[in-house]
Amino acid sequence: MLYWLIAFSDTFSFLNVFRYITFRTGGAMLTATVFVFLFGPSIINMLRLKQGKGQPIRSDGPASHLLTKTGTPTMGGLMILSGIVFTTLLWANLSNPYVWIVLGVTLGFGTIGFYDDYLKVTKQTHAGFSGRSRLAIEAVIALGACYAFWQLSRSPVLAFPFVKEWVFYLGWLFPIFGAFIIVGAGNAVNLTDGLDGLAIVPVMIAGASFGIISYLVGNALFAEYLQIRFVPGTGELAVLCGSVIGAGLGFLWFNAPPASIFMGDTGSLALGGMLGSIAVATKHEIVLAVIGGLFVLEAVSVIVQVVSFKLTGKRVFRMAPIHHHFEQLGWTEPQIVIRFWIISVVLALAGLSTLKLR
């Protein structure tokens, strides 16, 4: 909404500052942080009162989790999503269709996650929303978003990092491929959310990376200089990425060990879906696999574990996702979390390097 103040910039020249995406991204980051700081305690108290026993803890998981995490409320994603929505409406250019599409995916995936969390809390079981039904609804949302991206950009292609000439024309397969990326990203982040602070910091790192990518891809001069694909309008997605960083910082204050609240599927599905949709909009799907390599690793560890057990009856890892494997090896929770954060930083730098190394 503040973007519309530029209509009065002829009279008040200082309002020109709202034209700049960089300024509004910084404003979104700060606003989201303050918003979650202010309203976080009230949301936590409300969820603790409503949920009673909190999120059910896996009985087959690490024994320490039953002692330290039982009774902790979940659905902390509500804090993050409320901060993102409020700051996006306040700072973004609301006439930009990319903003609404990405926000729609985020809220759609968040709603699915909220229902899943609700079933788990009310029934005190891990058998929440049917996996097939959940994936089907996610796919419908993602397909709709990717079709909208296709109509906006009229460029259904897959760009390859490091080489400027390699572009694969997907045609009508673009919505299907894009939907796979979005659904995969949502569920990969969901699988990563298993330890206090483990998912939210890599999400913020990926959000910061794609904030930079969105800004550069949406700017014709920078896109030409870096020889990356120019997608008009996607620069505004940097504001959403700023809101993710800010809301994530506020949430981390309450999610730091020992966590006062868990993100839950409400937050992890929504944030993963947001990252996936931004990657598809900016034509950086492959780079998402690099920047979000930690999420890919977590998802692959589960797939390998399941396939191996069904085919051979043996497990590759002591426990999946892979962060639990390291717990079983004797790593402490802070060791795993901080080391995974370091990996996320390294992967983000590697992903951003593809913007120049072509």
Secondary structure, 3 states (H helix, E strand, C coil): CHHHHHHHCCCCHHHHHHHCHHHHHHHHHHHHHHHHHHHHHHHHHHHHHHHCCCCCCCCCCCHHHHHHCCCCCCCCHHHHHHHHHHHHHHHCCCCCHHHHHHHHHHHHHHHHHHHHHHHHHHHCCCCCCCHHHHHHHHHHHHHHHHHHHHHHHCCCEEECCCCCCCEEECHHHHHHHHHHHHHHHHHHHHHHCCCCCCCHHHHHHHHHHHHHHHHHHCCHHHHHHHCCCCCCCHHHHHHHHHHHHHHHHHHHHHHCCCCCCCCHHHHHHHHHHHHHHHHHHCCCHHHHHHHCHHHHHHHHHHHHHHHHHHHHCCCCCCCCCHHHHHHHCCCCHHHHHHHHHHHHHHHHHHHHHCCCCC
